[in-house]
């Protein structure tokens, strides 16, 4: 029988969670500024190399615009449960508040890059993760990329659950398996990319973040998040 969030206690919890209130408590103004600074370097010095300036980019769980505000692309689209996100996005970014597994507002073959960071673990269950991937594949053009980053449960057996809205436990291996199962071709997989949070030991200054990105051996020491890039065949 098909899983339905109405019959799933975890689904009920996710649907009823006041995300705006939770994130206002979790992210202070200082934390947001520090996080934005780190992402400015991450996007410009790392992720941008995969994204042509003429691309259409979709960010699932766009948060406070850390990725979308920094990426150079012809069209930028963000979706988030949290309506408060709209106030933090730059002018020209299209925003849709709602379920990131429902991309019905976008036609088939209309997006070049689907990006998602620290979102999958917040979904109501594994079926919701599958639905997000299926919908992402539908809207991607042929050869379009699906880029996902998130906490790797293989290296976070306890601290993974320190955040109240974490629901789905995912590893790099399990995500690679489901992406392949759903007919996406994995082209890059880094089991250890970034530290668990921007409040970790990773230095916040741009110079140090750039140095970290340019020295992959340190990823194996400090990295707790996977980074996986796949494409539609």
C-alpha positions as CSV (number, residue, x, y, z in Angstrom):
1,X,0.0,0.0,0.0
2,X,1.3,3.4,-0.9
3,X,2.7,5.3,2.1
4,X,0.8,8.4,2.9
5,X,1.9,11.1,5.4
6,X,-1.6,11.0,6.9
7,X,-0.9,7.4,8.1
8,X,2.7,8.1,9.0
9,X,3.5,9.7,12.4
10,X,6.7,11.2,10.9
11,X,4.8,12.7,8.1
12,X,2.4,14.3,10.5
13,X,5.3,15.7,12.4
14,X,6.9,17.2,9.4
15,X,3.7,18.7,8.0
16,X,2.8,20.3,11.4
17,X,6.3,21.6,12.3
18,X,6.5,25.4,12.5
19,X,9.6,25.8,10.3
20,X,9.7,29.6,10.5
21,X,9.6,29.6,14.3
22,X,12.2,26.8,14.5
23,X,14.7,28.5,12.2
24,X,14.3,31.9,13.8
25,X,15.4,30.2,17.0
26,X,18.2,28.3,15.4
27,X,19.8,31.0,13.2
28,X,20.7,34.3,14.8
29,X,21.5,37.3,12.6
30,X,25.2,36.7,13.3
31,X,24.9,33.0,12.3
32,X,23.1,34.0,9.1
33,X,25.9,36.4,8.2
34,X,28.6,33.9,8.8
35,X,26.8,31.2,6.9
36,X,26.2,33.6,4.0
37,X,29.9,34.5,3.9
38,X,31.0,30.8,3.7
39,X,28.5,30.1,1.0
40,X,29.7,33.1,-1.1
41,X,33.0,31.3,-1.3
42,X,31.6,27.8,-1.8
43,X,29.5,28.9,-4.8
44,X,32.0,31.2,-6.5
45,X,35.1,29.0,-5.9
46,X,33.5,25.6,-6.3
47,X,29.9,25.0,-7.4
48,X,30.0,27.6,-10.1
49,X,32.3,25.5,-12.2
50,X,29.5,23.1,-12.8
51,X,26.9,25.7,-13.7
52,X,27.0,27.7,-17.0
53,X,25.9,31.3,-16.8
54,X,23.0,30.7,-19.2
55,X,21.6,27.9,-17.1
56,X,18.3,27.6,-15.3
57,X,18.9,26.6,-11.7
58,X,16.5,25.2,-9.2
59,X,17.3,25.2,-5.5
60,X,15.2,22.8,-3.5
61,X,15.1,24.0,0.1
62,X,16.7,27.3,-0.8
63,X,16.7,28.6,2.8
64,X,17.9,32.2,3.1
65,X,19.4,32.2,-0.4
66,X,22.9,31.2,0.5
67,X,23.3,29.3,-2.8
68,X,20.9,31.2,-5.1
69,X,22.1,34.7,-4.1
70,X,25.6,33.8,-5.1
71,X,25.3,31.6,-8.2
72,X,25.5,33.2,-11.6
73,X,22.7,31.8,-13.8
74,X,20.2,33.1,-16.3
75,X,17.2,31.9,-14.3
76,X,17.2,31.2,-10.6
77,X,14.3,29.4,-8.9
78,X,13.9,28.6,-5.2
79,X,11.4,26.4,-3.3
80,X,11.2,26.1,0.5
81,X,8.7,25.2,3.2
82,X,9.7,28.3,5.0
83,X,7.9,31.4,3.7
84,X,10.4,33.6,5.5
85,X,12.9,32.6,2.9
86,X,11.4,35.0,0.3
87,X,12.6,38.0,2.3
88,X,16.2,36.9,2.0
89,X,16.4,36.2,-1.8
90,X,17.9,38.7,-4.2
91,X,15.7,40.5,-6.7
92,X,15.0,38.5,-9.8
93,X,14.9,35.1,-8.0
94,X,11.6,33.2,-8.4
95,X,10.3,31.8,-5.2
96,X,7.7,29.2,-4.5
97,X,6.7,28.4,-0.9
98,X,5.6,24.8,-0.4
99,X,6.5,21.1,-0.7
100,X,9.9,20.6,-2.4
101,X,8.7,17.2,-3.7
102,X,6.0,18.9,-5.8
103,X,7.5,20.6,-8.9
104,X,4.2,20.7,-10.8
105,X,4.8,24.4,-11.5
106,X,7.7,23.5,-13.8
107,X,7.3,21.7,-17.1
108,X,9.3,18.7,-18.2
109,X,12.9,19.3,-19.5
110,X,13.0,22.9,-18.3
111,X,15.9,23.0,-15.7
112,X,19.6,22.6,-16.3
113,X,20.7,22.1,-12.6
114,X,18.7,21.0,-9.6
115,X,20.6,21.8,-6.4
116,X,19.8,20.8,-2.8
117,X,21.8,21.2,0.3
118,X,20.8,19.9,3.8
119,X,17.2,19.3,2.7
120,X,16.7,15.6,2.1
121,X,17.1,14.7,5.8
122,X,14.1,17.0,6.6
123,X,11.6,15.2,4.4
124,X,8.9,13.1,5.9
125,X,10.4,9.7,4.8
126,X,12.2,7.8,2.1
127,X,9.3,7.8,-0.2
128,X,9.4,11.6,-0.1
129,X,13.1,11.5,-1.0
130,X,12.3,9.3,-3.9
131,X,9.5,11.6,-5.0
132,X,11.9,14.6,-4.9
133,X,14.4,12.8,-7.1
134,X,11.7,11.6,-9.6
135,X,10.4,15.1,-9.9
136,X,13.9,16.5,-10.3
137,X,14.6,14.1,-13.1
138,X,11.4,15.0,-14.8
139,X,12.2,18.7,-14.9
140,X,15.8,18.3,-15.8
141,X,16.9,18.6,-19.5
142,X,18.8,15.7,-21.0
143,X,22.3,15.8,-19.4
144,X,21.0,18.1,-16.7
145,X,22.6,17.8,-13.3
146,X,21.3,16.9,-9.9
147,X,23.6,18.1,-7.1
148,X,23.0,17.1,-3.5
149,X,24.9,17.9,-0.3
150,X,23.9,16.8,3.2
151,X,25.0,15.2,6.5
152,X,26.5,11.7,6.0
153,X,25.0,9.3,8.6
154,X,28.1,7.1,8.3
155,X,30.1,9.7,10.1
156,X,27.4,11.2,12.4
157,X,26.0,8.4,14.4
158,X,24.8,10.6,17.3
159,X,25.2,14.3,16.5
160,X,23.0,13.8,13.4
161,X,20.0,13.8,15.7
162,X,21.0,17.1,17.4
163,X,18.6,18.9,15.1
164,X,14.9,18.4,15.9
165,X,13.7,18.4,12.3
166,X,16.1,15.7,11.1
167,X,13.9,12.7,10.0
168,X,15.6,10.7,7.3
169,X,19.1,9.2,7.9
170,X,21.0,9.1,4.6
171,X,24.6,8.1,3.7
172,X,26.5,8.7,0.5
173,X,26.1,5.1,-0.4
174,X,22.3,5.0,0.1
175,X,21.9,8.1,-2.0
176,X,24.0,6.8,-4.8
177,X,22.0,3.7,-4.8
178,X,18.6,5.4,-5.0
179,X,19.8,7.9,-7.7
180,X,21.0,5.0,-9.8
181,X,17.8,3.1,-9.1
182,X,15.8,6.1,-10.3
183,X,17.8,6.3,-13.6
184,X,20.3,9.1,-12.8
185,X,24.0,8.6,-13.6
186,X,26.3,9.5,-10.7
187,X,29.4,11.3,-11.9
188,X,30.9,12.6,-8.7
189,X,30.7,11.3,-5.1
190,X,32.5,12.8,-2.2
191,X,31.6,11.0,1.0
192,X,33.4,13.7,3.0
193,X,33.1,17.2,1.7
194,X,32.3,19.9,4.3
195,X,32.1,19.8,8.1
196,X,28.7,19.0,9.6
197,X,27.7,22.6,10.1
198,X,29.0,26.1,9.5
199,X,29.3,26.4,13.3
200,X,32.0,23.7,13.2
201,X,35.8,24.0,13.3
202,X,35.9,25.2,9.7
203,X,37.2,28.7,9.7
204,X,34.7,31.2,8.5
205,X,37.0,33.7,6.8
206,X,36.9,33.5,3.0
207,X,40.7,33.0,2.7
208,X,40.5,29.9,4.9
209,X,37.4,28.5,3.2
210,X,39.2,28.8,-0.2
211,X,42.2,27.0,1.3
212,X,40.0,24.2,2.6
213,X,38.4,23.7,-0.8
214,X,41.7,23.6,-2.6
215,X,43.1,20.9,-0.3
216,X,40.9,17.8,-0.5
217,X,43.1,15.7,1.9
218,X,41.7,17.8,4.7
219,X,38.2,16.9,3.7
220,X,38.9,13.3,4.9
221,X,39.7,14.7,8.3
222,X,37.0,17.3,8.8
223,X,34.3,16.4,6.3
224,X,31.0,15.0,7.6
225,X,28.7,15.9,4.7
226,X,28.5,14.1,1.3
227,X,28.5,15.9,-2.0
228,X,27.0,13.9,-4.9
229,X,26.5,15.0,-8.5
230,X,24.4,13.0,-10.9
231,X,23.0,13.7,-14.4
232,X,19.9,12.7,-16.3
233,X,21.0,10.2,-19.0
